């Protein structure tokens, strides 16, 4: 899960989706078989002859489907490729190239997250162009061949109708795949080149940190690192980076606009200049931007997430900040209570997986009850808690930005800190007025006597650890959900992940080609194009169609919504209890049943947006996603191929 809906696992796919697919295919096969049997009886007018013809026809169908000549299929595919080239499909690639040449003039590099803007642009353009290409190629191929009678030279030869359908699908898929790969390569270099930049740093950009002689003496005696300078870089691409210089010469550059830089201190033997900072022989150099494209591998918390209220009771919902359709809950307090927190529980947290500490990333919302200093960021803290003993310690305090990815690291060691036992209580379902303890059953105050702690020894129990997020500014709120905070387990290679992001576009292209070839077996070119366009719109709106079919849509079904539009009635008002209203509801139930059947036939094009979203947000595309959606795509293409073959075989175009 990365966004608002979980991607099905392999187990869920084979136990749920496969059953629906098998049921749909089974009903389809049964209907086709019954129609074919009765058509055979009517045609021959004799039960015996009709039955024999039906059995012979079924045998021919199995022969055509299971004894394909892949040599002939490849020959048909080559013809489809040559036909596509003659129709100047490469013009699509030229259009894409021209758009990239001028896109840099209009895309905003100074945005909060320019990487997402650039990736959204190249992915959207690739999707539109490749789907339009698939639509036109598949919609006009067979109708034009039948109209010009060039298909006669094929069907009069020993070529099966199934090989014609499969060859067309393969040929158009190959030409589309080649063009899509070229688009992906150009898109990668375009995004990388456009967003690459560096920053400059001058002496006046850094401010020396002031310490008393006692503090400096303590730092020197203990050998602890301390901050010597802090400041910001010069503006580049509409943003700047905060940075901190430590006593050992190391520099920490804060992330901004979804990326960061490396800063290096170099000793030079020259006279001091105006842009020299620190000592007269030290210059700080900012490297080119890194992490512009990322492939983060997140580890999400187990469900559910809890919100702790001011009374210290865990609830499933946070404070309602008044945002409509907002799945996030508010974390904060009007009284400054330290009880309020958002609680995430992570499993399988092992030292071998996180040898340097636990890296946490979050993308949080901010709700301000008063404006104040709008430039001042809201302060937040992260605590870690042992779910078994209840031992808790505040690990980090940091400023938050609204919906900007924030990265922090929970250290392995805590020195000279104060820990406490955090009791957890939850609402009792049988007695909402009361509450029961979750953990621990009793406090062990001896655990808090120490001042030094180890992350895995003291706060991780059997691989489980709790992360508590608090808002430190009174009367301000942080908005979060289960998937807004996660552990950044590792990073996957960026270049392969970029091409995996195009896998969703590739599967959409295959589905469009398959449906186009199917519709073109019995419709003309323009009608096929319009019908295929309708299938695509329905596929992208499948969730809405299914909500209407099952009566989940506000305002009722199609007919009830029409009545409400004509009468201008409120969506929240119930319809009048009359025979007319009952009739409208009955029509909605009938049409809802038809929509359910249609929903099982139309592929969910919107599901493939996961790949684009993962790439835009900088997440790795799991191979399990690709396998699940690849199997789902094959599940649609297979019956489309069979139905297309049956229609073409019975059309008798050359008899």
Secondary structure, DSSP 8 states (H G I E B T S, - for coil): --SSS----HHHIIIIIHHHHHHHHHHHHHHHHHHHHHHHHHHHS-HHHHHHHHHHHHHHHHHHHHS--HHHHHHHHHHHHHHHHHTTTHHHHHHHHHHHHHHTTTS-TTSTTHHHHHHHHHHHHHHHHHHHHHHHHHHHHHHHHHHHTTTHHHHTSS--HHHHHHHHHHHHHHHHHHHHHHHHHHHHHHHHHHH-------GGGEEE----HHHHHHHHHHT---EEEEEE---BTTB--EEEEETTS-EEE--BTTBB--EEEEE--S---TT--SSTTEEEEE---B-SS--EEEEE--S--EEE-TTSEEESS-B----TT---EEEE-SS--S--EEEEEE----TTT-TT-EEEEE--EEEESS-S-TTS-EEEEEEEE-TTT-EEEEEEEEEE-TTS-EEEEE-SEE-S---EE--EEEEETTEEEEEEEEE-SS--GGGGS-S-EEIIIII-BTTBEEEEEEE-STTEEEEE-GGGEEEEEEE--HHHHHHHTTHHHHHHHHHHHHHHHHHHTTS-HHHHHHHHHHHHHHHHTHHHHHHHHTT-STT-SHHHHHHHHHHT--TTS----SHHHHHHHHHHHHHHHHHHHHHHHS--GGGGHHHHHHHHHTB---HHHHHHHHHHHHHHHHHHHHHHHHHHHHH-TT-
